[in-house]
Amino acid sequence: MNKILIAALGLMFAVAACAPVAPLPGAPTGECSAKGLDNMIGRIATPSLIDRAKRRSGASVARVLRPGQIVTMEYLNGRLNVNVDGKNRVKTLTCG
């Protein structure tokens, strides 16, 4: 009986592990493309510049990443990452 119970539990665990996971509420959706944003590199990362970059990239959300800042490493298709230097000038724009 124990073997049957263990086998059944193992099968239930395996099935649950393969189930698709729904996206977190509030997670960025859509697709982002940083192509065509090169003209923003070197500019000051003002709120209006970030908003313009977000709209042009198709991202649903943007985050500014400062030097030495700790950030999460999950990849999100609909997020624009604006990497800035110590003077708040845009270094790179990437999606994810």
C-alpha positions in Angstrom: 0.0 0.0 0.0 2.8 2.4 0.8 4.4 1.8 -2.6 1.1 2.7 -4.3 0.7 5.8 -2.2 4.2 7.0 -2.9 3.8 6.3 -6.6 0.5 8.2 -6.7 2.1 11.2 -4.8 5.0 11.2 -7.2 2.7 11.2 -10.2 0.7 14.1 -8.8 3.9 16.0 -8.2 5.1 15.4 -11.7 1.8 16.5 -13.2 1.7 19.7 -11.1 5.3 20.6 -12.0 4.4 20.5 -15.7 1.4 22.7 -15.4 1.6 26.2 -17.0 2.1 29.1 -14.7 0.0 32.2 -15.1 1.8 35.5 -15.3 2.0 37.5 -12.1 -0.7 40.2 -11.8 0.7 43.5 -12.9 3.6 41.9 -14.9 4.5 43.7 -18.1 2.8 42.4 -21.1 3.4 42.8 -24.8 6.6 43.0 -26.7 9.5 45.4 -26.4 12.0 46.3 -29.1 14.9 48.7 -28.3 15.7 49.1 -32.1 15.6 52.7 -33.1 16.3 54.1 -29.6 20.0 54.8 -30.2 19.4 58.5 -30.5 18.5 58.6 -26.8 21.9 57.3 -25.7 23.9 60.1 -24.0 20.9 62.1 -23.1 19.7 62.8 -19.5 17.1 60.2 -18.4 14.3 62.6 -17.7 10.8 61.3 -17.0 9.6 62.5 -20.5 12.6 60.8 -22.2 11.9 57.6 -20.4 8.2 57.8 -21.3 9.0 58.5 -25.0 11.4 55.5 -25.1 8.8 53.3 -23.5 6.2 54.2 -26.0 8.6 53.9 -29.0 9.8 50.5 -27.8 6.3 49.1 -27.3 7.1 48.3 -23.7 4.3 48.4 -21.1 6.8 49.5 -18.3 10.3 51.0 -18.1 12.8 50.9 -15.3 15.9 53.0 -14.8 19.0 51.0 -13.7 21.6 53.1 -11.9 25.3 52.1 -11.3 25.6 49.6 -8.5 21.8 49.2 -8.1 20.6 45.7 -7.2 18.0 44.5 -9.6 16.0 41.4 -10.2 17.2 39.2 -13.1 13.9 37.8 -14.4 13.3 38.4 -18.1 10.0 40.2 -19.0 9.2 40.8 -22.6 7.2 44.0 -22.1 9.8 45.8 -20.0 12.3 48.4 -21.1 15.6 48.8 -19.1 17.2 52.2 -19.2 20.8 51.9 -18.0 22.2 55.2 -16.8 25.6 56.4 -15.6 26.4 58.3 -12.4 25.3 61.6 -14.1 21.9 60.1 -15.1 22.9 59.9 -18.8 21.5 57.0 -20.8 24.2 54.4 -21.5 22.0 51.6 -23.0 18.4 50.7 -23.6 17.5 47.0 -23.5 14.4 45.0 -23.3 13.7 42.3 -20.7 
